[in-house]
Amino acid sequence: MNSRTASALLTAVLAAGCDKEIDFGPVGGEGGQGGEAPGGSGAGGEAEGGAPAGGTIAIHMRSSTAPIAHSDGLSGQTPSEHKSGVRSLQLFRDPNDSNPVTVFDFGQESVEVDYADGADTLVFTANSADLPLATFTVARVVHSWVTYRVEATMHASGFDLAGHFENFQALSDNSLFEGYLFDSGDYDYVFVGASMSFPASGVGAPVPEYEAAGGFSVRFEDGEWAYYFPVSLPVNPELPGDLAIVLDVNMHESFRWMDEPTTDFTAGVFDATPTTFEPVLQFGANSFAVTLEPVD
């Protein structure tokens, strides 16, 4: 099974934290749990003449920065030029599943997703016959890196300089970005203000772990920054016809930090010094909605 095409149905839905049920048809096997397709391979069969059974599936991710209410007590802003790389996806039949299905694992590489307002990214196109026949309740999605731009104020030597950060940060070990390999916590930050640039690169940037709304959590484990999502996902490899799965994510003020009561720091402003910055506690999609659309 080609791991890239096998991931098509699931990647966009799970990478942004979907906990909604999407019914792709009845699932065989007792109780709909962990059943196999005819032949016992766990994947879909073939139609007459050797052509794969099922239809094609196009996965789109659409991003919006429309205002929403936040109740976490943190300050936030909406990043610009915001992208991330998705590395791998595993599916679990239950939280204690000792043999999860690795749908894809790109190793050093990743799939780039753009979170600009109105962005519509075609993530994959695949055939449903490449998918296993089973019902899954938990997903694990690993992110490799993130890039973003956020407004900030730099405090140094008695002056305050308004500007912005243009940041890259590796989230997982052994992540390939623009031809170079990085480990978790490697960073390349550039503060830009008053027509001047102040770059800083190094290791050990914090990678936040947190429990988020919607029942998902973010953990750093075995060198990987992983999202765990509850799902209710019956998968049928014999899906007829062609479909588009569209995942709409909201990124309003998704860069979130804790204001510190330091002299010259301002509430609601991301404040920094040449060696420190206010604690960033969370980044990622705020909400999501999944729709199925026919393909003409």
N, C-alpha and C positions, 0 to 999 in steps of 0.2 A: 504494500500500500504506500502510495506517495504521501509523505507526511505533510507536505505543503497543501495538497488538495484536500486531504482528510480534515484539515483544520478549518475549512471554509465555513461550514455551517455554524461553528461554535465560537470562533475567535472574537468576532466583534461583539457578540452578545455578552460573553463572559469577561472580557478584558476591562469593561467599564462597570462591572458589578451588577449584572442583571440577576434579580431574584424572582423574576416573573416566569410563569409557565408558558411555554410556547409548544403547542401540540403539532407535531409533524406527522401525525397519523398513529394508528394503533401499534403497540409494541408487543411482540410475541414473547413467549416464555412465561412460566408460572408467575403470576402476580406482576408481570411486566418488569421484573428485576433481573438484570444480567443475562437475558436470553441471547441465543445465538441465531444467526441466519441459517438457512438450509445449508448443509455441508459442514456445519460446526466451525466455520472460520471466524465467526464474530463480525464479519463484514458482509456487505450486500453481494448478491449474486450477479450474474450476467444475463442479459436478454439473448434471444436467439441470434446466432451469427457472431457472438462474442462481444457485442456492444454492451456497455454497462447499463444495468437497470436504473430507473429513477431519472430525475431531471437535474438541471443545472441550478446552482444557487449562487447568487451574487450578493456579497456582503458589503454594505455601506455603513460608514460612521459619519454622522452629521453632528456638528457642534453649534451650540448657542451660548451667548453670554447674557441672555435676558435676565434681569434682576430677579432674585429670589430672596426669601428671608433666611438668615442664619441664626442659630440659637446656641452656638457653642461657646459664646463669650470671648472669642478671639477676634482680632482684626484681620482684614483680608483685602485683597485686590485681585483684579482679573489680569493674569499675565498676558502679554502679547508675544507673538512669535513663539507659541507654546507647542512643543512636540514631545513625543516619547517613543521609545522602542519596546516592542513586545517580543519576548524570547520564546516562551514555551507555555503549554497548556496541558494539565493533567485533569482527569475526571475521576471522581470517586462515587461508587454506588451508595455508600454511606460513610459517615465520618471515620469509621474504623476500618475501611476498606484497605486490606494489606496488599492488594494488587490493582492499583489504579491504572487507568488507561492513559498512556502518554499520546495525546493526539498529535502534537508536534513539538519538536525541540530543535531550534535553529542553531544551538551551540553558541558560538561567538557572535553570530549575526542576529538581527531582529527586524521586525516589520515596523516601519515608521508611520505614525498616525498624527495628523495635524488637528489642533484644537482651536484654530482661529474661528471667530464668529462667522457662521454660515459655511464653514468648510464641509465638504462632502468627499470623503475618501473612500474609494473602492478598495477594500482590503483584500479580498480573494474572490475568485470564481471557481466553483468545484462541482463535482457530480455527487449527488446524495448517495450513490451506491458505494462510495468510498468510506462511508461511515459505519460504525458497528451498531448492532441492534441491541439496545440496552436502555435502562433508565438511570440517570445520574442525579445525585442530590447535592454534591459539593464539587466545586472547581477550584483549581490552583493555577493562577496565571502569574508568570514571572516577567517583570519589567527590567530592561537592561540599563537604560539611561533616560535622562530628561533634559530638555533645553527650554529656556524661557527667558523673558525679559520682564522685569518688574521695576516700578518707580521706587526711589529710595532717597534718603538724605544721609550724606556722609559727614561725620563730625570728627574734626582733626585739628589740633594745634590752635584751638580757640575760634575756628570758623566753621560754618555750616554750609555745605555745598549740595544743592538739589541736583539730582541726576537720575540715572537708572543703572541697574545691573543687567548685563547680558551673560547668562550663566549656562554652563554645562556641568552636569554631575552624573557620574556613573553610579547606578543603583545596585548592580550585581557584579560579581567578579567575572573576569574574562569576557568583557564586553567590547565588541568592535564598534568604533565610531570614527568615521572619516579616515579610515585606514590605520588607526592606532588602537591598541588594546588597553583597556582600563580595568581596574578593580574597584569594588564598591568603596565609595567615599572619595575616590579621585575627583578632583574638580578643577575647573578653569573658569574663574569669575573675572569679569571686567566691569569696573565701575566707570561710567562715562558721565562727565559733568563739566560745564563751562568750556566745551570744546577740547577737553583733556580726557585721556584714558588712563586708568589705573588697574592694570591686570594683576591677578593673584592666582597662582596655581599651587596645588598641593594634594595632600592625602588626609583622610580622617574627617571629611565633612559628614555631619550627622545624617543618618537615614531614618526617618521617623517610622516608628511602629505605632499603630493605633487601631482602636475599634471605631468603626464609622457607622453612620446611619445606613439603614437597609440591611443590617445583619452581617456585613462583611468586615474582615479584619486584614491588617497589613502586618507582615512579619518578615524579619530578616533571619534567614536560616540557611545553613550550608552554603553561605556565600551568595545567596540569591534573595532579592527583594520580591516577596510573593504576596499577591492578593488571594485570600480565600473567600469564596462566595457560596452562599446557599443557592441552589438551583432546583428546579423541578423540570427535568429535561428528558422526556422520552424521545429517543432517536430512532427513526425508521429509514433504512437505506433505500426503500422502494418508493420514496416520495415522487408522485407523478408531476409532470410539468415543470416549468421554470419559474423561479421565484426570486425576489430580492428581499433580503432581510435588512431593515434599516434600523440602526441604533442611534437614537438622538440623545446626546449628553449635554448637560448644562455645566458650564465652566465659570459661572459668575463668582468672582472673588474666591476662586478655588485655591489660591496661594494664601495660606492662613498662618498667622504668627501670634505670639504673645507679646503685647506691649510691656516694656520694662520701665519702672518709675525712676529713670535716670535723668539727671539734670540735662536740659537741652533736648531731650527726646520728646517727641510729640505723639500723643495717642492717635491711632489711626494712620500713622506714617511708619513705613518700614525703615527703622533707623539703624545705622551701622557706624563703626569706627574702622580704622585701617586693619584692625586685627580681630574684631568681633562684630556680631550682628544679633538682632533680636531672635529668640528661638522660633524656628519654623517648625510647626507641629503637624501640619497636614498639607498635602497637595494631591489633586486628583478630582475626578468628576463628582459633582454634587448630587446629580440625579440622572435618570435615564428613562427612556420609553422605547419599546421595541414594537415595530410594525412589520407586517408582511405585505409586500406589494407584488402584483403580477408583473411579469416581464413580457412586454409586447414582442 
